[in-house]
Amino acid sequence: MEIYRPLSIAVDNFENRFGIKFDKKELLAVAFNNASKTRVRDRSVHEYNPRLTRKTLSALGDTVLNLLSIEAELNRRSSIRYQSNSYLANRFDILDFQQYLPTMCRSDETKGNAIEAVLGAIYLDQGLETARDFCTNGIIAT
Protein backbone atom coordinates (compact mmCIF):
# COMPACT_ATOMS: atom_id res chain seq x y z
CA MET A 1 0.00 0.00 0.00
CA GLU A 2 1.14 3.50 -0.69
CA ILE A 3 0.36 5.87 2.16
CA TYR A 4 -0.47 9.52 1.42
CA ARG A 5 2.93 11.27 1.32
CA PRO A 6 2.65 13.52 4.43
CA LEU A 7 1.40 10.54 6.43
CA SER A 8 4.24 8.42 5.10
CA ILE A 9 6.73 10.99 6.37
CA ALA A 10 4.94 11.15 9.73
CA VAL A 11 5.02 7.34 10.04
CA ASP A 12 8.75 7.26 9.24
CA ASN A 13 9.47 10.08 11.71
CA PHE A 14 7.49 8.34 14.45
CA GLU A 15 9.25 5.01 13.85
CA ASN A 16 12.66 6.66 13.99
CA ARG A 17 11.91 8.69 17.11
CA PHE A 18 10.40 5.87 19.17
CA GLY A 19 12.38 2.97 17.69
CA ILE A 20 9.30 0.99 16.68
CA LYS A 21 9.30 -0.45 13.16
CA PHE A 22 5.78 -1.30 12.05
CA ASP A 23 5.12 -4.37 9.91
CA LYS A 24 1.83 -2.77 8.82
CA LYS A 25 2.57 0.94 8.56
CA GLU A 26 -1.06 1.44 7.54
CA LEU A 27 -2.11 0.87 11.15
CA LEU A 28 -0.08 3.86 12.28
CA ALA A 29 -1.41 5.91 9.35
CA VAL A 30 -4.97 5.13 10.50
CA ALA A 31 -4.05 6.17 14.06
CA PHE A 32 -2.79 9.50 12.74
CA ASN A 33 -6.00 10.20 10.79
CA ASN A 34 -9.18 11.71 12.20
CA ALA A 35 -11.76 8.88 12.28
CA SER A 36 -14.63 11.13 11.31
CA LYS A 37 -12.91 12.22 8.12
CA THR A 38 -10.69 9.45 6.81
CA ARG A 39 -10.36 5.73 6.54
CA VAL A 40 -7.38 4.14 4.89
CA ARG A 41 -8.82 2.39 1.86
CA ASP A 42 -6.14 -0.21 1.48
CA ARG A 43 -7.26 -3.78 0.90
CA SER A 44 -4.66 -5.29 3.22
CA VAL A 45 -5.81 -3.11 6.13
CA HIS A 46 -9.48 -3.75 5.42
CA GLU A 47 -8.88 -7.48 5.10
CA TYR A 48 -7.24 -7.21 8.51
CA ASN A 49 -10.22 -5.32 9.91
CA PRO A 50 -12.77 -3.56 7.66
CA ARG A 51 -13.96 -1.30 10.50
CA LEU A 52 -10.52 -0.02 11.42
CA THR A 53 -10.59 3.69 12.22
CA ARG A 54 -8.77 6.02 14.57
CA LYS A 55 -11.77 5.76 16.89
CA THR A 56 -11.53 1.95 17.11
CA LEU A 57 -7.75 2.12 17.59
CA SER A 58 -8.27 4.69 20.35
CA ALA A 59 -10.74 2.39 22.12
CA LEU A 60 -8.24 -0.47 21.85
CA GLY A 61 -5.40 1.74 23.11
CA ASP A 62 -7.51 2.81 26.09
CA THR A 63 -8.13 -0.87 26.89
CA VAL A 64 -4.43 -1.70 26.61
CA LEU A 65 -3.57 1.23 28.90
CA ASN A 66 -6.13 0.02 31.44
CA LEU A 67 -4.75 -3.53 31.26
CA LEU A 68 -1.20 -2.32 31.84
CA SER A 69 -2.39 -0.12 34.72
CA ILE A 70 -4.10 -3.04 36.45
CA GLU A 71 -1.13 -5.31 35.82
CA ALA A 72 1.24 -2.72 37.31
CA GLU A 73 -0.96 -2.26 40.35
CA LEU A 74 -1.19 -6.02 40.94
CA ASN A 75 2.59 -6.27 40.71
CA ARG A 76 2.99 -3.19 42.91
CA ARG A 77 4.81 -1.26 40.21
CA SER A 78 3.96 2.38 39.92
CA SER A 79 5.44 2.93 36.46
CA ILE A 80 2.09 2.56 34.69
CA ARG A 81 -1.12 3.95 36.13
CA TYR A 82 -4.37 4.75 34.41
CA GLN A 83 -3.99 8.15 32.84
CA SER A 84 -6.72 10.72 32.27
CA ASN A 85 -7.15 12.54 28.97
CA SER A 86 -5.71 15.68 30.57
CA TYR A 87 -2.54 13.78 31.53
CA LEU A 88 -2.29 12.22 28.07
CA ALA A 89 -2.88 15.66 26.52
CA ASN A 90 0.03 17.00 28.54
CA ARG A 91 2.23 14.12 27.30
CA PHE A 92 0.94 14.80 23.75
CA ASP A 93 2.30 18.34 24.02
CA ILE A 94 5.59 17.33 25.69
CA LEU A 95 6.23 14.62 23.08
CA ASP A 96 5.18 17.00 20.27
CA PHE A 97 2.71 14.47 18.85
CA GLN A 98 1.04 17.19 16.75
CA GLN A 99 3.86 16.87 14.21
CA TYR A 100 2.56 13.41 13.25
CA LEU A 101 -1.09 14.39 12.72
CA PRO A 102 -2.57 15.97 9.58
CA THR A 103 -5.18 17.95 11.54
CA MET A 104 -4.81 20.17 14.59
CA CYS A 105 -5.72 18.68 17.96
CA ARG A 106 -6.96 21.28 20.40
CA SER A 107 -8.96 19.57 23.15
CA ASP A 108 -7.54 17.30 25.82
CA GLU A 109 -9.93 14.58 24.71
CA THR A 110 -8.74 14.71 21.09
CA LYS A 111 -5.09 14.67 22.16
CA GLY A 112 -5.66 11.77 24.56
CA ASN A 113 -7.53 9.82 21.91
CA ALA A 114 -4.70 10.35 19.42
CA ILE A 115 -2.15 8.86 21.83
CA GLU A 116 -4.50 5.96 22.63
CA ALA A 117 -4.98 5.30 18.89
CA VAL A 118 -1.21 5.09 18.43
CA LEU A 119 -1.00 2.71 21.39
CA GLY A 120 -3.75 0.58 19.82
CA ALA A 121 -1.84 0.47 16.53
CA ILE A 122 1.35 -0.53 18.34
CA TYR A 123 -0.50 -3.31 20.17
CA LEU A 124 -2.05 -4.71 16.97
CA ASP A 125 1.20 -4.58 15.02
CA GLN A 126 3.85 -5.39 17.62
CA GLY A 127 2.07 -6.93 20.61
CA LEU A 128 1.73 -6.24 24.30
CA GLU A 129 5.45 -6.07 25.19
CA THR A 130 6.13 -3.28 22.68
CA ALA A 131 2.97 -1.48 23.82
CA ARG A 132 4.20 -1.77 27.43
CA ASP A 133 7.62 -0.40 26.45
CA PHE A 134 6.00 2.50 24.60
CA CYS A 135 3.95 3.31 27.71
CA THR A 136 6.83 3.17 30.15
CA ASN A 137 9.36 4.89 27.85
CA GLY A 138 7.06 7.23 25.95
CA ILE A 139 3.60 7.99 27.28
CA ILE A 140 4.20 7.59 30.99
CA ALA A 141 7.89 8.48 31.18
CA THR A 142 8.69 11.62 33.11
VMD Tcl script that builds the backbone (N, CA, C; Angstrom):
set m [mol new atoms 426]
animate dup $m
set s [atomselect $m all]
$s set {name element resname resid chain x y z} {
  {N N MET 1 A 0.825 -1.184 0.000}
  {CA C MET 1 A 0.000 0.000 0.000}
  {C C MET 1 A 0.863 1.239 0.000}
  {N N GLU 2 A 0.445 2.227 -0.718}
  {CA C GLU 2 A 1.138 3.503 -0.689}
  {C C GLU 2 A 0.357 4.457 0.197}
  {N N ILE 3 A 0.990 4.954 1.221}
  {CA C ILE 3 A 0.356 5.874 2.159}
  {C C ILE 3 A 0.520 7.285 1.619}
  {N N TYR 4 A -0.523 8.112 1.799}
  {CA C TYR 4 A -0.470 9.519 1.424}
  {C C TYR 4 A 0.835 10.123 1.923}
  {N N ARG 5 A 1.560 10.836 1.069}
  {CA C ARG 5 A 2.933 11.272 1.322}
  {C C ARG 5 A 3.171 11.929 2.694}
  {N N PRO 6 A 2.386 12.950 3.104}
  {CA C PRO 6 A 2.647 13.520 4.433}
  {C C PRO 6 A 2.494 12.495 5.557}
  {N N LEU 7 A 1.543 11.576 5.421}
  {CA C LEU 7 A 1.398 10.536 6.435}
  {C C LEU 7 A 2.573 9.577 6.407}
  {N N SER 8 A 3.083 9.290 5.218}
  {CA C SER 8 A 4.244 8.416 5.096}
  {C C SER 8 A 5.446 9.015 5.826}
  {N N ILE 9 A 5.641 10.303 5.683}
  {CA C ILE 9 A 6.729 10.994 6.374}
  {C C ILE 9 A 6.500 10.946 7.884}
  {N N ALA 10 A 5.254 11.188 8.305}
  {CA C ALA 10 A 4.936 11.151 9.732}
  {C C ALA 10 A 5.187 9.762 10.314}
  {N N VAL 11 A 4.798 8.718 9.583}
  {CA C VAL 11 A 5.025 7.345 10.040}
  {C C VAL 11 A 6.517 7.085 10.188}
  {N N ASP 12 A 7.295 7.454 9.182}
  {CA C ASP 12 A 8.753 7.263 9.237}
  {C C ASP 12 A 9.372 8.029 10.411}
  {N N ASN 13 A 8.940 9.271 10.606}
  {CA C ASN 13 A 9.469 10.080 11.713}
  {C C ASN 13 A 9.130 9.463 13.060}
  {N N PHE 14 A 7.906 8.976 13.203}
  {CA C PHE 14 A 7.490 8.336 14.452}
  {C C PHE 14 A 8.325 7.086 14.711}
  {N N GLU 15 A 8.469 6.242 13.699}
  {CA C GLU 15 A 9.251 5.011 13.855}
  {C C GLU 15 A 10.684 5.317 14.280}
  {N N ASN 16 A 11.279 6.307 13.656}
  {CA C ASN 16 A 12.659 6.665 13.990}
  {C C ASN 16 A 12.775 7.228 15.402}
  {N N ARG 17 A 11.837 8.058 15.787}
  {CA C ARG 17 A 11.910 8.686 17.109}
  {C C ARG 17 A 11.701 7.688 18.240}
  {N N PHE 18 A 10.737 6.789 18.084}
  {CA C PHE 18 A 10.397 5.872 19.172}
  {C C PHE 18 A 10.993 4.479 18.998}
  {N N GLY 19 A 11.705 4.249 17.897}
  {CA C GLY 19 A 12.382 2.973 17.694}
  {C C GLY 19 A 11.449 1.794 17.492}
  {N N ILE 20 A 10.273 2.049 16.957}
  {CA C ILE 20 A 9.302 0.986 16.680}
  {C C ILE 20 A 9.129 0.896 15.172}
  {N N LYS 21 A 9.462 -0.242 14.602}
  {CA C LYS 21 A 9.301 -0.449 13.162}
  {C C LYS 21 A 8.037 -1.272 12.912}
  {N N PHE 22 A 7.055 -0.652 12.305}
  {CA C PHE 22 A 5.780 -1.304 12.050}
  {C C PHE 22 A 5.870 -2.265 10.873}
  {N N ASP 23 A 5.273 -3.442 11.035}
  {CA C ASP 23 A 5.123 -4.365 9.911}
  {C C ASP 23 A 4.016 -3.869 8.990}
  {N N LYS 24 A 2.946 -3.350 9.579}
  {CA C LYS 24 A 1.826 -2.770 8.821}
  {C C LYS 24 A 1.774 -1.278 9.135}
  {N N LYS 25 A 2.501 -0.504 8.353}
  {CA C LYS 25 A 2.566 0.943 8.559}
  {C C LYS 25 A 1.189 1.592 8.430}
  {N N GLU 26 A 0.291 0.914 7.721}
  {CA C GLU 26 A -1.062 1.438 7.539}
  {C C GLU 26 A -1.779 1.609 8.871}
  {N N LEU 27 A -1.478 0.745 9.837}
  {CA C LEU 27 A -2.105 0.873 11.151}
  {C C LEU 27 A -1.754 2.204 11.799}
  {N N LEU 28 A -0.502 2.584 11.711}
  {CA C LEU 28 A -0.080 3.861 12.281}
  {C C LEU 28 A -0.682 5.022 11.491}
  {N N ALA 29 A -0.788 4.869 10.175}
  {CA C ALA 29 A -1.414 5.913 9.353}
  {C C ALA 29 A -2.871 6.106 9.749}
  {N N VAL 30 A -3.580 5.017 10.039}
  {CA C VAL 30 A -4.970 5.132 10.499}
  {C C VAL 30 A -5.009 5.851 11.841}
  {N N ALA 31 A -4.088 5.520 12.745}
  {CA C ALA 31 A -4.049 6.166 14.060}
  {C C ALA 31 A -3.815 7.671 13.940}
  {N N PHE 32 A -3.084 8.080 12.935}
  {CA C PHE 32 A -2.786 9.496 12.744}
  {C C PHE 32 A -3.931 10.258 12.083}
  {N N ASN 33 A -4.890 9.550 11.487}
  {CA C ASN 33 A -6.005 10.200 10.789}
  {C C ASN 33 A -7.192 10.393 11.703}
  {N N ASN 34 A -7.957 11.455 11.452}
  {CA C ASN 34 A -9.177 11.707 12.196}
  {C C ASN 34 A -10.248 10.737 11.722}
  {N N ALA 35 A -10.801 9.935 12.631}
  {CA C ALA 35 A -11.755 8.880 12.281}
  {C C ALA 35 A -12.994 9.416 11.584}
  {N N SER 36 A -13.406 10.614 11.910}
  {CA C SER 36 A -14.631 11.130 11.312}
  {C C SER 36 A -14.421 11.576 9.869}
  {N N LYS 37 A -13.173 11.708 9.458}
  {CA C LYS 37 A -12.909 12.219 8.122}
  {C C LYS 37 A -12.288 11.197 7.181}
  {N N THR 38 A -11.496 10.283 7.683}
  {CA C THR 38 A -10.691 9.449 6.805}
  {C C THR 38 A -10.642 8.011 7.273}
  {N N ARG 39 A -10.693 7.127 6.313}
  {CA C ARG 39 A -10.356 5.725 6.540}
  {C C ARG 39 A -9.303 5.382 5.498}
  {N N VAL 40 A -8.342 4.598 5.875}
  {CA C VAL 40 A -7.375 4.144 4.888}
  {C C VAL 40 A -8.074 3.097 4.043}
  {N N ARG 41 A -8.074 3.275 2.743}
  {CA C ARG 41 A -8.820 2.389 1.863}
  {C C ARG 41 A -7.909 1.348 1.210}
  {N N ASP 42 A -7.050 0.807 1.976}
  {CA C ASP 42 A -6.138 -0.210 1.478}
  {C C ASP 42 A -6.720 -1.585 1.738}
  {N N ARG 43 A -6.674 -2.455 0.749}
  {CA C ARG 43 A -7.259 -3.785 0.901}
  {C C ARG 43 A -6.617 -4.575 2.025}
  {N N SER 44 A -5.307 -4.490 2.190}
  {CA C SER 44 A -4.658 -5.291 3.223}
  {C C SER 44 A -5.108 -4.871 4.621}
  {N N VAL 45 A -5.332 -3.567 4.829}
  {CA C VAL 45 A -5.813 -3.107 6.126}
  {C C VAL 45 A -7.258 -3.545 6.325}
  {N N HIS 46 A -8.081 -3.395 5.287}
  {CA C HIS 46 A -9.485 -3.752 5.416}
  {C C HIS 46 A -9.692 -5.259 5.495}
  {N N GLU 47 A -8.807 -6.043 4.915}
  {CA C GLU 47 A -8.879 -7.484 5.104}
  {C C GLU 47 A -8.526 -7.814 6.552}
  {N N TYR 48 A -7.627 -7.033 7.119}
  {CA C TYR 48 A -7.236 -7.208 8.514}
  {C C TYR 48 A -8.408 -6.860 9.421}
  {N N ASN 49 A -9.055 -5.742 9.151}
  {CA C ASN 49 A -10.222 -5.325 9.913}
  {C C ASN 49 A -10.941 -4.224 9.134}
  {N N PRO 50 A -12.084 -4.544 8.513}
  {CA C PRO 50 A -12.767 -3.562 7.660}
  {C C PRO 50 A -13.313 -2.352 8.411}
  {N N ARG 51 A -13.429 -2.421 9.718}
  {CA C ARG 51 A -13.958 -1.301 10.503}
  {C C ARG 51 A -12.864 -0.506 11.197}
  {N N LEU 52 A -11.651 -0.659 10.761}
  {CA C LEU 52 A -10.521 -0.024 11.424}
  {C C LEU 52 A -10.522 1.485 11.184}
  {N N THR 53 A -10.641 2.235 12.270}
  {CA C THR 53 A -10.589 3.694 12.224}
  {C C THR 53 A -9.759 4.175 13.406}
  {N N ARG 54 A -9.481 5.456 13.426}
  {CA C ARG 54 A -8.773 6.025 14.573}
  {C C ARG 54 A -9.593 5.843 15.851}
  {N N LYS 55 A -10.901 5.921 15.725}
  {CA C LYS 55 A -11.769 5.758 16.888}
  {C C LYS 55 A -11.653 4.344 17.468}
  {N N THR 56 A -11.646 3.323 16.610}
  {CA C THR 56 A -11.529 1.953 17.114}
  {C C THR 56 A -10.140 1.697 17.679}
  {N N LEU 57 A -9.108 2.261 17.054}
  {CA C LEU 57 A -7.751 2.120 17.593}
  {C C LEU 57 A -7.624 2.825 18.940}
  {N N SER 58 A -8.294 3.969 19.090}
  {CA C SER 58 A -8.270 4.690 20.352}
  {C C SER 58 A -8.938 3.870 21.454}
  {N N ALA 59 A -10.052 3.236 21.139}
  {CA C ALA 59 A -10.735 2.390 22.122}
  {C C ALA 59 A -9.840 1.215 22.524}
  {N N LEU 60 A -9.161 0.632 21.550}
  {CA C LEU 60 A -8.241 -0.470 21.850}
  {C C LEU 60 A -7.073 0.023 22.700}
  {N N GLY 61 A -6.509 1.173 22.347}
  {CA C GLY 61 A -5.396 1.742 23.106}
  {C C GLY 61 A -5.785 2.050 24.540}
  {N N ASP 62 A -7.007 2.547 24.743}
  {CA C ASP 62 A -7.507 2.806 26.088}
  {C C ASP 62 A -7.584 1.505 26.883}
  {N N THR 63 A -8.036 0.443 26.234}
  {CA C THR 63 A -8.130 -0.867 26.890}
  {C C THR 63 A -6.751 -1.397 27.252}
  {N N VAL 64 A -5.798 -1.254 26.345}
  {CA C VAL 64 A -4.425 -1.700 26.614}
  {C C VAL 64 A -3.845 -0.914 27.785}
  {N N LEU 65 A -4.065 0.390 27.802}
  {CA C LEU 65 A -3.565 1.225 28.903}
  {C C LEU 65 A -4.187 0.807 30.236}
  {N N ASN 66 A -5.477 0.507 30.218}
  {CA C ASN 66 A -6.132 0.019 31.443}
  {C C ASN 66 A -5.552 -1.322 31.882}
  {N N LEU 67 A -5.338 -2.224 30.942}
  {CA C LEU 67 A -4.751 -3.530 31.262}
  {C C LEU 67 A -3.377 -3.366 31.899}
  {N N LEU 68 A -2.545 -2.537 31.308}
  {CA C LEU 68 A -1.201 -2.317 31.837}
  {C C LEU 68 A -1.252 -1.646 33.211}
  {N N SER 69 A -2.234 -0.774 33.416}
  {CA C SER 69 A -2.394 -0.121 34.717}
  {C C SER 69 A -2.746 -1.137 35.799}
  {N N ILE 70 A -3.691 -2.006 35.489}
  {CA C ILE 70 A -4.104 -3.038 36.451}
  {C C ILE 70 A -2.958 -3.996 36.721}
  {N N GLU 71 A -2.278 -4.410 35.661}
  {CA C GLU 71 A -1.126 -5.308 35.816}
  {C C GLU 71 A -0.064 -4.686 36.721}
  {N N ALA 72 A 0.234 -3.412 36.510}
  {CA C ALA 72 A 1.243 -2.724 37.314}
  {C C ALA 72 A 0.811 -2.626 38.769}
  {N N GLU 73 A -0.475 -2.356 38.975}
  {CA C GLU 73 A -0.964 -2.261 40.349}
  {C C GLU 73 A -0.893 -3.617 41.052}
  {N N LEU 74 A -1.250 -4.686 40.347}
  {CA C LEU 74 A -1.186 -6.019 40.944}
  {C C LEU 74 A 0.244 -6.426 41.273}
  {N N ASN 75 A 1.177 -5.966 40.477}
  {CA C ASN 75 A 2.588 -6.272 40.705}
  {C C ASN 75 A 3.280 -5.211 41.545}
  {N N ARG 76 A 2.492 -4.276 42.057}
  {CA C ARG 76 A 2.992 -3.190 42.908}
  {C C ARG 76 A 4.083 -2.352 42.238}
  {N N ARG 77 A 3.924 -2.173 40.935}
  {CA C ARG 77 A 4.814 -1.264 40.211}
  {C C ARG 77 A 4.035 0.011 39.959}
  {N N SER 78 A 4.674 1.118 40.123}
  {CA C SER 78 A 3.963 2.376 39.925}
  {C C SER 78 A 4.289 3.012 38.582}
  {N N SER 79 A 5.009 2.317 37.715}
  {CA C SER 79 A 5.441 2.929 36.462}
  {C C SER 79 A 4.298 3.162 35.487}
  {N N ILE 80 A 3.237 2.366 35.578}
  {CA C ILE 80 A 2.091 2.563 34.691}
  {C C ILE 80 A 0.846 2.646 35.547}
  {N N ARG 81 A 0.160 3.765 35.456}
  {CA C ARG 81 A -1.123 3.946 36.126}
  {C C ARG 81 A -2.099 4.465 35.092}
  {N N TYR 82 A -3.370 4.216 35.329}
  {CA C TYR 82 A -4.368 4.752 34.411}
  {C C TYR 82 A -4.180 6.258 34.290}
  {N N GLN 83 A -4.232 6.739 33.077}
  {CA C GLN 83 A -3.988 8.155 32.836}
  {C C GLN 83 A -5.230 8.812 32.254}
  {N N SER 84 A -5.575 9.969 32.767}
  {CA C SER 84 A -6.720 10.724 32.269}
  {C C SER 84 A -6.355 11.382 30.939}
  {N N ASN 85 A -7.402 11.835 30.227}
  {CA C ASN 85 A -7.149 12.544 28.975}
  {C C ASN 85 A -6.327 13.803 29.195}
  {N N SER 86 A -6.498 14.464 30.338}
  {CA C SER 86 A -5.708 15.682 30.571}
  {C C SER 86 A -4.228 15.341 30.737}
  {N N TYR 87 A -3.931 14.212 31.410}
  {CA C TYR 87 A -2.538 13.782 31.529}
  {C C TYR 87 A -1.981 13.402 30.160}
  {N N LEU 88 A -2.749 12.622 29.399}
  {CA C LEU 88 A -2.291 12.218 28.065}
  {C C LEU 88 A -2.120 13.438 27.161}
  {N N ALA 89 A -3.005 14.430 27.311}
  {CA C ALA 89 A -2.882 15.656 26.515}
  {C C ALA 89 A -1.587 16.384 26.851}
  {N N ASN 90 A -1.232 16.393 28.129}
  {CA C ASN 90 A 0.027 17.000 28.541}
  {C C ASN 90 A 1.211 16.259 27.913}
  {N N ARG 91 A 1.162 14.928 27.924}
  {CA C ARG 91 A 2.226 14.122 27.301}
  {C C ARG 91 A 2.249 14.350 25.787}
  {N N PHE 92 A 1.066 14.507 25.181}
  {CA C PHE 92 A 0.939 14.801 23.752}
  {C C PHE 92 A 1.749 16.053 23.420}
  {N N ASP 93 A 1.586 17.088 24.257}
  {CA C ASP 93 A 2.300 18.344 24.022}
  {C C ASP 93 A 3.800 18.188 24.273}
  {N N ILE 94 A 4.174 17.522 25.367}
  {CA C ILE 94 A 5.586 17.332 25.692}
  {C C ILE 94 A 6.297 16.525 24.600}
  {N N LEU 95 A 5.630 15.475 24.108}
  {CA C LEU 95 A 6.233 14.615 23.080}
  {C C LEU 95 A 6.069 15.184 21.667}
  {N N ASP 96 A 5.408 16.334 21.554}
  {CA C ASP 96 A 5.184 17.001 20.271}
  {C C ASP 96 A 4.512 16.066 19.266}
  {N N PHE 97 A 3.448 15.401 19.713}
  {CA C PHE 97 A 2.711 14.472 18.849}
  {C C PHE 97 A 2.039 15.175 17.683}
  {N N GLN 98 A 1.748 16.472 17.822}
  {CA C GLN 98 A 1.044 17.186 16.750}
  {C C GLN 98 A 1.781 17.072 15.425}
  {N N GLN 99 A 3.085 16.955 15.451}
  {CA C GLN 99 A 3.863 16.873 14.212}
  {C C GLN 99 A 3.494 15.658 13.374}
  {N N TYR 100 A 2.899 14.626 13.983}
  {CA C TYR 100 A 2.559 13.413 13.248}
  {C C TYR 100 A 1.148 13.439 12.666}
  {N N LEU 101 A 0.324 14.384 13.087}
  {CA C LEU 101 A -1.085 14.386 12.717}
  {C C LEU 101 A -1.390 15.416 11.641}
  {N N PRO 102 A -2.253 15.041 10.666}
  {CA C PRO 102 A -2.569 15.969 9.582}
  {C C PRO 102 A -3.534 17.077 9.977}
  {N N THR 103 A -4.263 16.912 11.090}
  {CA C THR 103 A -5.183 17.949 11.543}
  {C C THR 103 A -4.808 18.381 12.954}
  {N N MET 104 A -5.171 19.605 13.296}
  {CA C MET 104 A -4.814 20.166 14.591}
  {C C MET 104 A -5.662 19.569 15.703}
  {N N CYS 105 A -5.020 19.160 16.766}
  {CA C CYS 105 A -5.716 18.676 17.964}
  {C C CYS 105 A -5.713 19.803 18.982}
  {N N ARG 106 A -6.885 20.181 19.444}
  {CA C ARG 106 A -6.964 21.281 20.399}
  {C C ARG 106 A -7.436 20.841 21.774}
  {N N SER 107 A -8.411 19.953 21.838}
  {CA C SER 107 A -8.958 19.572 23.145}
  {C C SER 107 A -8.141 18.448 23.779}
  {N N ASP 108 A -8.220 18.384 25.108}
  {CA C ASP 108 A -7.539 17.304 25.823}
  {C C ASP 108 A -8.050 15.947 25.361}
  {N N GLU 109 A -9.352 15.848 25.136}
  {CA C GLU 109 A -9.935 14.576 24.707}
  {C C GLU 109 A -9.367 14.129 23.359}
  {N N THR 110 A -9.267 15.042 22.412}
  {CA C THR 110 A -8.737 14.706 21.087}
  {C C THR 110 A -7.276 14.296 21.180}
  {N N LYS 111 A -6.505 15.005 21.985}
  {CA C LYS 111 A -5.085 14.670 22.156}
  {C C LYS 111 A -4.929 13.307 22.830}
  {N N GLY 112 A -5.711 13.062 23.880}
  {CA C GLY 112 A -5.655 11.775 24.565}
  {C C GLY 112 A -6.050 10.635 23.641}
  {N N ASN 113 A -7.090 10.848 22.856}
  {CA C ASN 113 A -7.533 9.821 21.913}
  {C C ASN 113 A -6.481 9.533 20.852}
  {N N ALA 114 A -5.759 10.554 20.423}
  {CA C ALA 114 A -4.704 10.351 19.424}
  {C C ALA 114 A -3.601 9.447 19.975}
  {N N ILE 115 A -3.186 9.695 21.221}
  {CA C ILE 115 A -2.155 8.857 21.832}
  {C C ILE 115 A -2.677 7.436 22.012}
  {N N GLU 116 A -3.925 7.300 22.456}
  {CA C GLU 116 A -4.503 5.963 22.630}
  {C C GLU 116 A -4.596 5.224 21.300}
  {N N ALA 117 A -4.908 5.935 20.215}
  {CA C ALA 117 A -4.981 5.304 18.889}
  {C C ALA 117 A -3.611 4.778 18.474}
  {N N VAL 118 A -2.572 5.541 18.737}
  {CA C VAL 118 A -1.213 5.091 18.426}
  {C C VAL 118 A -0.874 3.857 19.260}
  {N N LEU 119 A -1.242 3.872 20.533}
  {CA C LEU 119 A -1.004 2.712 21.392}
  {C C LEU 119 A -1.750 1.486 20.870}
  {N N GLY 120 A -2.987 1.678 20.414}
  {CA C GLY 120 A -3.753 0.578 19.822}
  {C C GLY 120 A -3.083 0.029 18.574}
  {N N ALA 121 A -2.553 0.905 17.736}
  {CA C ALA 121 A -1.844 0.468 16.527}
  {C C ALA 121 A -0.581 -0.307 16.885}
  {N N ILE 122 A 0.142 0.171 17.884}
  {CA C ILE 122 A 1.352 -0.528 18.340}
  {C C ILE 122 A 0.992 -1.922 18.836}
  {N N TYR 123 A -0.066 -2.013 19.634}
  {CA C TYR 123 A -0.500 -3.311 20.168}
  {C C TYR 123 A -0.861 -4.276 19.035}
  {N N LEU 124 A -1.648 -3.826 18.073}
  {CA C LEU 124 A -2.046 -4.706 16.973}
  {C C LEU 124 A -0.856 -5.164 16.141}
  {N N ASP 125 A 0.084 -4.266 15.913}
  {CA C ASP 125 A 1.203 -4.580 15.023}
  {C C ASP 125 A 2.342 -5.304 15.733}
  {N N GLN 126 A 2.645 -4.899 16.957}
  {CA C GLN 126 A 3.854 -5.388 17.619}
  {C C GLN 126 A 3.599 -6.215 18.872}
  {N N GLY 127 A 2.390 -6.132 19.434}
  {CA C GLY 127 A 2.066 -6.926 20.609}
  {C C GLY 127 A 2.165 -6.157 21.912}
  {N N LEU 128 A 1.844 -6.865 22.983}
  {CA C LEU 128 A 1.725 -6.237 24.303}
  {C C LEU 128 A 3.062 -5.749 24.857}
  {N N GLU 129 A 4.143 -6.496 24.639}
  {CA C GLU 129 A 5.448 -6.074 25.187}
  {C C GLU 129 A 5.885 -4.733 24.618}
  {N N THR 130 A 5.744 -4.553 23.304}
  {CA C THR 130 A 6.128 -3.283 22.683}
  {C C THR 130 A 5.203 -2.171 23.154}
  {N N ALA 131 A 3.916 -2.475 23.304}
  {CA C ALA 131 A 2.972 -1.481 23.824}
  {C C ALA 131 A 3.365 -1.078 25.247}
  {N N ARG 132 A 3.756 -2.054 26.054}
  {CA C ARG 132 A 4.197 -1.770 27.433}
  {C C ARG 132 A 5.443 -0.882 27.403}
  {N N ASP 133 A 6.401 -1.210 26.556}
  {CA C ASP 133 A 7.620 -0.400 26.451}
  {C C ASP 133 A 7.305 1.028 26.020}
  {N N PHE 134 A 6.382 1.171 25.055}
  {CA C PHE 134 A 5.996 2.505 24.603}
  {C C PHE 134 A 5.371 3.297 25.752}
  {N N CYS 135 A 4.566 2.627 26.562}
  {CA C CYS 135 A 3.949 3.312 27.712}
  {C C CYS 135 A 5.002 3.748 28.713}
  {N N THR 136 A 5.875 2.839 29.091}
  {CA C THR 136 A 6.835 3.175 30.148}
  {C C THR 136 A 7.934 4.100 29.651}
  {N N ASN 137 A 8.284 4.045 28.375}
  {CA C ASN 137 A 9.361 4.885 27.848}
  {C C ASN 137 A 8.860 6.092 27.061}
  {N N GLY 138 A 7.584 6.127 26.757}
  {CA C GLY 138 A 7.058 7.228 25.954}
  {C C GLY 138 A 5.929 7.961 26.642}
  {N N ILE 139 A 4.788 7.317 26.750}
  {CA C ILE 139 A 3.600 7.990 27.279}
  {C C ILE 139 A 3.755 8.347 28.740}
  {N N ILE 140 A 4.204 7.411 29.550}
  {CA C ILE 140 A 4.201 7.593 30.993}
  {C C ILE 140 A 5.521 8.133 31.520}
  {N N ALA 141 A 6.562 8.049 30.726}
  {CA C ALA 141 A 7.892 8.478 31.184}
  {C C ALA 141 A 7.862 9.940 31.618}
  {N N THR 142 A 8.643 10.234 32.626}
  {CA C THR 142 A 8.692 11.619 33.113}
  {C C THR 142 A 9.943 12.303 32.622}
}
mol reanalyze $m
mol bondsrecalc $m
mol representation Tube
mol addrep $m
